[in-house]
Amino acid sequence: MLNALEKVQSFFAEPFLQLGNSAISLGAISQVLLILLVVLLVAFGLKRFISLQILGRLGLRQGTRESVAVITSYAIAALLCIVLLQAAGINLASLAVIAGSLGVGVGFGLQEITKDFISGLALLLERKLKVGDFVETDEVSGYIDEISLRSTVIRTITQKHIVVPNSDLISNRITNWTYANQKGWVIVPISVTHESDPILVIEILLDSAYMEETVSLEQPPEVYLFNIGENSLDFKLVVWINRIDLKYVTESSLHFIILQNLKQHGLRLASPRLDVWQRNPSVVIASTPKDYSQDADLQRSVGSDLDNFAKPVAIRDLLKQIPFFQQCTDLELRKLVEIGHRKRLETSEVLYREGEPGDAFYIILCGSVGYTLPATQQTTIVKAGQFVGEFSLMLGVPRTVTIKAVEETTLFKISPQGFKKLLQDQPHLYNLIVAEMGRHEEELSQQGRQLRALGLINSEEYNRNPIDWVRQHLERLFGL
């Protein structure tokens, strides 16, 4: 038994290759392979420990954790490998000789792998691409699940995992949708026929954007007529969303909503046109349907489901019924339509409550709303052609009353940015709003009490003439 063990030991210890002053044996090679295996296992476990246990508790982003963990684990693994090789008594000089001898021949075959390794180091150090980022290339789009030295794993929206060599990510153009944050713009192109009313199309697209729940109102939606094509008017709806990686969901939902709204207004999407010239028009003019009885099916009018939808009144037409917008041209109304959207209320539905932030201005297009002041318990009715919400928005204080719909009501909601633009473009409306505020003395007094409680106004100056104070405050606030 001992003789057998001695023979095996001598077999592994006997040099079979001599490189200069260094002798290579099977035992040395086995030790090197075993050490490399141990180092790889340690590196893998160390990477997970650093990423999850150490960096995870610091609240760092996933991409940052992965980059730091990979670089740190590889560096420690390399140092550990050197220490273990020396502790095992392996002459590192002999390994250097082997590496030098094989490097020239094998190097040509490992050029791509070497390129991928260098690219992987560049990705980890530069951190232009990080784990968790949503990226898009010419062929694939998805989330980065893992970045290693040789390759990167991308998980698509269909849960497929695609392994991409790091050199491809370095040398090709990559779109990183979440480079700075997860928010971003989504562009939805829509083409309609030349006969379509452009202002109505803008209104439909904006209404569709406000109807989609994934659209963020942090940035107001915008619509552009970017091209007048041979067969179509080409529009682009641009919306802001909080999760750009879910842009496909938003695009799909917007397409459904836009198609429905276009049908309700009797508008059609554009399609290629073909002009047909008749060589003998007199023959067709003189004929009757009886002459072509075999083609009776072709002569029937094609049914359409457009008649099943009630056509809503356009915002532009409702605005024209309001006295201070009656003299506006279509171009001026287009600018107005672009800064707001339609809002519908059922009977007794609350528009906003007391104490909520003043984040919008409302023009009543049809119907009426009402509110009751606590001090007098009298109900004030605001009808079509008037506006509500201007106090809080213009003075920068919370809502002072709760407003409900008295009947089915349609309002035009304007954001603070749009309201500022409206006052700057139409100064006469600014004077009308200030005059209208003067008619609501009780609410104006309540606003004054709130402002004094917040320490935002001088009581003597406000009590002398509240309307003049409001006018001066608006001029400073909006630069009018």
C-alpha positions, -999 to 999 in steps of 0.1 A, spaced: 0 0 0 28 24 9 46 15 -22 16 24 -43 12 57 -26 49 65 -31 46 56 -68 16 79 -72 34 107 -53 66 103 -73 45 103 -105 29 136 -97 62 151 -84 83 140 -113 90 168 -137 77 162 -172 86 196 -187 117 217 -183 114 254 -191 148 271 -185 156 266 -148 120 257 -140 107 222 -138 69 216 -143 52 186 -127 17 172 -127 15 179 -90 23 216 -95 -3 219 -122 -29 202 -100 -21 225 -71 -25 255 -94 -59 243 -107 -71 236 -72 -60 270 -60 -78 287 -90 -110 268 -82 -108 279 -46 -102 315 -56 -131 315 -80 -155 302 -53 -142 327 -28 -145 355 -54 -181 346 -62 -191 344 -25 -172 376 -17 -190 395 -44 -225 385 -31 -214 393 5 -201 428 -4 -231 436 -26 -259 424 -3 -245 425 32 -221 455 32 -231 479 4 -268 470 6 -271 484 41 -256 517 30 -286 523 7 -265 525 -25 -282 519 -59 -280 484 -73 -258 494 -102 -233 511 -78 -233 481 -55 -226 456 -83 -197 476 -98 -180 481 -65 -185 445 -55 -172 430 -87 -140 452 -88 -133 446 -51 -139 408 -52 -117 404 -83 -89 424 -67 -91 404 -34 -92 372 -54 -61 380 -74 -42 389 -42 -55 356 -26 -44 336 -56 -8 350 -53 -6 343 -16 -19 307 -19 5 299 -48 34 311 -27 22 293 4 20 261 -17 56 265 -26 49 270 -63 76 291 -80 58 320 -96 87 325 -119 79 292 -135 44 303 -141 56 335 -157 78 314 -180 48 292 -190 26 323 -195 52 339 -216 57 308 -237 20 302 -243 10 339 -245 24 344 -280 7 314 -295 -26 314 -276 -28 352 -277 -40 353 -313 -68 329 -304 -78 348 -273 -80 383 -288 -117 385 -286 -118 373 -250 -91 397 -240 -110 425 -257 -141 415 -238 -122 415 -205 -108 449 -211 -142 462 -221 -157 447 -189 -132 466 -168 -140 498 -187 -178 493 -180 -172 486 -143 -149 516 -139 -168 542 -160 -202 531 -148 -220 544 -179 -240 512 -178 -250 498 -144 -270 468 -132 -307 477 -132 -304 502 -161 -329 499 -189 -309 499 -222 -317 496 -258 -295 486 -288 -303 480 -324 -312 444 -317 -323 441 -281 -337 461 -252 -341 453 -215 -327 455 -180 -290 449 -172 -290 419 -148 -253 413 -145 -220 428 -156 -190 405 -154 -155 408 -169 -163 390 -201 -200 396 -208 -232 414 -197 -266 397 -192 -296 417 -204 -331 407 -194 -358 416 -219 -393 426 -212 -404 391 -222 -380 377 -195 -354 364 -219 -318 366 -207 -294 376 -235 -256 373 -230 -239 402 -248 -200 404 -251 -187 435 -233 -168 445 -264 -202 449 -283 -214 473 -256 -183 494 -258 -180 496 -296 -217 500 -305 -242 528 -297 -263 520 -266 -293 540 -254 -294 541 -216 -330 552 -208 -323 553 -170 -288 569 -170 -298 598 -147 -332 586 -134 -362 565 -144 -382 594 -157 -384 604 -194 -404 615 -224 -425 592 -245 -433 602 -281 -464 589 -298 -467 598 -335 -502 601 -350 -512 608 -386 -547 620 -396 -562 629 -429 -558 664 -445 -595 671 -439 -590 669 -401 -592 700 -380 -557 705 -365 -569 723 -334 -594 695 -327 -566 669 -332 -544 688 -307 -573 688 -282 -580 651 -287 -543 641 -282 -540 663 -250 -572 649 -236 -559 614 -243 -527 621 -224 -546 633 -193 -568 602 -194 -538 579 -192 -528 571 -156 -492 563 -163 -486 599 -177 -470 622 -151 -483 657 -148 -449 669 -135 -443 680 -170 -474 690 -191 -481 670 -222 -473 687 -255 -485 682 -291 -466 692 -323 -476 693 -359 -443 682 -372 -451 674 -409 -477 680 -436 -473 648 -456 -485 639 -490 -514 619 -475 -516 631 -439 -511 656 -412 -484 642 -389 -486 650 -352 -464 640 -322 -478 636 -287 -450 640 -261 -457 629 -225 -436 627 -194 -437 594 -174 -421 583 -141 -410 549 -154 -394 552 -188 -387 514 -188 -425 510 -190 -428 532 -220 -442 504 -241 -471 501 -217 -478 538 -219 -475 539 -257 -499 510 -261 -525 525 -237 -523 559 -254 -528 543 -288 -561 527 -276 -573 560 -260 -564 581 -290 -582 557 -314 -613 558 -292 -613 596 -290 -607 600 -327 -637 578 -334 -659 598 -311 -650 630 -330 -655 614 -364 -618 617 -373 -599 591 -393 -563 580 -394 -545 587 -426 -539 561 -453 -523 562 -487 -544 577 -514 -548 567 -551 -563 590 -578 -582 572 -605 -587 589 -639 -615 578 -661 -609 577 -699 -646 578 -708 -664 597 -679 -695 602 -701 -702 565 -701 -703 564 -663 -724 596 -660 -750 582 -684 -753 549 -667 -775 539 -637 -771 513 -610 -794 489 -630 -768 487 -657 -744 471 -631 -767 449 -611 -741 422 -609 -720 447 -588 -748 456 -565 -729 446 -534 -701 470 -543 -725 499 -547 -738 496 -511 -724 522 -487 -700 507 -462 -713 508 -427 -693 526 -401 -693 523 -363 -686 560 -360 -723 568 -357 -725 547 -325 -704 573 -306 -717 606 -295 -695 634 -307 -685 656 -278 -683 694 -282 -648 706 -289 -632 727 -262 -625 754 -288 -662 757 -295 -670 759 -258 -644 786 -252 -659 806 -280 -692 808 -260 -674 826 -231 -675 864 -236 -638 871 -231 -628 845 -256 -653 853 -284 -629 876 -302 -600 851 -302 -588 838 -335 -583 800 -341 -546 805 -337 -551 822 -303 -575 794 -293 -550 768 -303 -525 783 -278 -552 782 -252 -562 746 -259 -525 736 -256 -521 748 -220 -550 729 -204 -575 700 -207 -611 691 -202 -624 679 -168 -659 666 -163 -678 665 -130 -709 646 -121 -736 662 -99 -723 667 -63 -688 655 -73 -660 675 -55 -637 696 -76 -613 704 -47 -615 705 -10 -606 732 16 -569 730 26 -557 713 -6 -529 730 -26 -539 755 -53 -524 737 -83 -549 746 -110 -572 773 -125 -606 763 -138 -628 779 -164 -664 766 -164 -674 757 -199 -709 744 -192 -728 736 -160 -722 751 -126 -704 746 -93 -710 760 -59 -693 765 -25 -704 776 10 -684 799 32 -683 788 68 -687 824 81 -720 832 64 -733 797 55 -744 812 22 -739 791 -10 -724 808 -40 -731 794 -75 -705 799 -102 -719 793 -137 -706 788 -172 -683 816 -184 -669 822 -149 -638 807 -133 -628 792 -99 -595 783 -82 -578 816 -90 -574 828 -54 -552 800 -42 -533 797 -75 -526 834 -78 -518 840 -41 -499 808 -34 -521 796 -5 -542 765 1 -578 763 -10 -601 782 13 -634 765 3 -647 732 -9 -662 733 -44 -688 708 -57 -706 704 -90 -743 716 -88 -750 697 -120 -731 679 -147 -703 703 -154 -674 706 -179 -644 727 -169 -612 737 -186 -583 729 -162 -551 750 -166 -519 742 -148 -498 770 -130 -474 772 -159 -502 774 -184 -520 800 -162 -489 822 -162 -486 819 -200 -523 827 -203 -521 860 -183 -490 871 -202 -506 864 -236 -539 879 -228 -536 909 -204 -573 917 -207 -581 884 -190 -558 894 -162 -579 925 -155 -611 905 -157 -599 880 -132 -588 907 -107 -622 924 -111 -640 891 -106 -621 885 -74 -633 918 -61 -669 906 -63 -662 878 -39 -656 900 -9 -662 874 18 -638 849 2 -612 876 -3 -615 885 34 -610 848 42 -579 847 20 -566 878 38 -570 862 72 -550 831 60 -523 852 45 -520 872 78 -518 840 98 -490 828 76 -472 862 80 -472 868 43 -488 902 41 -489 936 59 -523 939 75 -525 977 71 -516 975 34 -540 947 27 -569 963 46 -565 996 28 -573 982 -6 -573 943 -11 -578 946 -48 -548 968 -54 -527 945 -32 -538 915 -52 -530 933 -85 -495 943 -73 -489 908 -59 -498 892 -92 -476 916 -112 -446 906 -90 -455 869 -91 -461 865 -128 -440 894 -141 -470 911 -158 
